[in-house]
Amino acid sequence: ECGTNGLAIDAKGRLVACEHGDRRLSRMDFDGGKRTLADNFQGKRLNSPNDGVLKSNGDIYFTDPPYGLPNRFEDPMRELNFCGVYRVSLDGKVTLLTKAIERPNGIGFSPDEKTLYVAQSDPNNANWTAFPVNADGTLGEGKEMHNATDRVAKKEPGLPDGLTVDSTGNLWASGPGGIFVFNASGMLLGRLVTNERTSNCELSPDGWLFMTVDSY
């Protein structure tokens, strides 16, 4: 998985990318080339940024599991001994927000930006966690919203991965067997069953749901 993973568009229409292979968060500027926004924490190279979401103030929140490294958790190139959720502020400062999620993956904000959702792609603890967002942009203690480890055990394909949140606060999240839909309280409203490994999803402004499903 040495290419690029999560993508986002900032307020100026520029593409922000989580680059697995280059182990950095980058932005494609209109005057050509790419600008590195973050590639290390306290002097140690990031694992492999996976997914990101932009806050309305311009801050970028992103997850950093080791899935872009050839040997993942055991890769000798790995410099950090944990997987973090980070924030890059407009001044370029990289802040570690939490390392409580062992395998952080998809990430997204509630419409009011008071809650940050993080998916964990751990086959032994496949879940989604909701973190309260403090006034200064840091995170409070997370609370598990839903656990789908039993579906992994039943060999339903895939793990919690990418996610998106609609304007009413419902969470649409890829997971074992397809897409899970939760309300803001974490209640499972239903599932879209693909029976394939479903890795990411996004809602268009007019309400279409787009999904990446294995090779589809």
N, C-alpha and C positions, 0 to 999 in steps of 0.2 A: 504494500500500500504506500508506495513512495511518491505518489502524486499529491494533488491538492484535495482537501476534504470540504469542510463547511465554508459556505459563502454568505456574504451579506452586502447590502448596499447602504452606504452612509447617506447623511442628509444632503450631501452635494452630488449624489449619484455615482460616487466612486465605488469600485468593487474592492471589498475587504475579503481576504482569503486566509484560511487556516491551511498552511502548507505542511503536510505530513513529511514530505521528503526533505525539504529545506529547514524543517524544525523551526518555523517562524510564523508570525502573524504579519501579513503584508497588505499593502494597499496599491492598487493600480491607478496611477494619476493620469489626468487627461493630457499632460505634456509629455507622456511617454515613460516607459519603464515602470518598475515597481519600487515602492519604498518600504523598508523593513520597519514595522511598528514595534515588534518585540521578538527577541530571539533568545533571551536569557532571563534568569531570575537570580539576583545577587551574584552575578558573574558565572553562573552555571547554565549551560545550554538547556533550553526546554526539551522535553521528551519529544513530542510531535503534536502540536496544536491540532485539535480535532474539529471543534465546532465553536461558533461564536454568535453573539447577539449584541446589537448596539442599543445603548440607552439613549434617551432623548437628549441628554446633555452632551452626547458625543463620546462618552466612555464606551469601551468595548470589553465585554465579559467573554471569557473563553475557557474551554476545557483542555487539559493537556495529559492524555494517557500516552502510553508508549507504542500505540498500534502502528505507527509509521516506521518504527525501527525493525530491522530484519529479524531480530530475536526477541523483540518486545521487552518483557520485564527483565529478561536475562541478558539483554544486549550490552556488550562491553562499552559501547559508545554512550551509554546512558550516564548522565552526570547528576541527576536528581534522583533521590531514593524514594520519592513519593509522586503521586499524581495529584495535581492541583487544579483548582478553579481560580482564575486570575481576572484582574481588571487592569486594562491599560487606559489611563486617563489622558486628557488632551495634552498635558505637558510631557507625555511619554513615560511617566512613572508606571512601573509594573508592580502591582500589589497582589500578594497571595491572599485570597479570600477564605479558602478552606481546603484542607487536604483530607476531609472526613470521608469523601467518596473514593473508594479504592480504584474504581475504573470509570471515571466520569466521561460522558459522551455528549449526547444532545443537550442543548441549553436554550432557555427562552424566558421572557418576562411576561408577567400578567399585564393586562392593558394599563393598569395604574402604576406599574413598575414597582409595586410594593412587595412582590413575590418573585423569586427566581427559581425556575424549575430546572433540575439536573437529572438526566437519565444515567443509570449505571448499567453498563453492559458486562455484568459479571454473571456467568451461568450459575453460580452458587448463591447469588443474591441479586437477581434481576429486578430492579425496582426504579421508582421515580421518587425524588425527594423535593420538597418545597422549602426554600429558605426565605425567611423574612429579610427584606432589604432595609437596612438602617438609613437614617437621614443622611449620613455621610457616605453612603454607597457601599459600605461593608455589609457583611451578612451576619444574621443571627443564627441561632441553632436550628438546623434543618429537621424536618419532620417527614417521615416516609409517607407518601401518598398512597402507593399501591405496590404490591409485590407480585411478580409474575413468575417466580422461580418454579412453581408447580407446572406451569405450561412448558417451561424449558425441559423439565424432567419427563414430560409426556412427548418430547421430541418435536414440539412445534418449532418450525424453523425461525431462527433469528433471535435477537436480543434487544432490549431497550436501546434505542439509537437516537436518530434525529427527531425533533419535535417542533411544533408550531402552536401558537395560541391565537384563537379568533377574537373578534372585537367584543364578544360577550363574556370572554374569559374561559371558554372551554379549551381544554388542552387536547391536541391531536398528536399522538406519539406512536412512533413505530416500535414494535415489540414482537414477541413470539407469535408467529402466524399472521401478522398484518398490522393494522392500525388500531390503537386503543383510543377511545374518546372519554375524557373525564370532565366533570364540571369543576368549578373553582374550589369546591370543597373536597375534591379527590374522589367523588363517587364515579364509578365506572358506568357510563351511559350506554356504551355499546362498543362493538368492534367491527372493523371492515376486514374480512378474512381474505387474505391473498393466498395463503398456504405456501408462500415463498418468503425468503429472507427479505424483509422490507427495511431498508436502511434509513430513508429520510422522507420528509413530506413538507409541503408548503402550500399555503392558501393564497390564491390570487385575490386582488381587490374585489372582483365580482363573484367570489365564492367558490371557484373551482379548487378542488384538492388535487395537487400533483404529488406523485409518489415515485421514489426510485425503488424498484423491486427486483432484486437480483440483476439480471441483464435487461430488464424492462424499464 
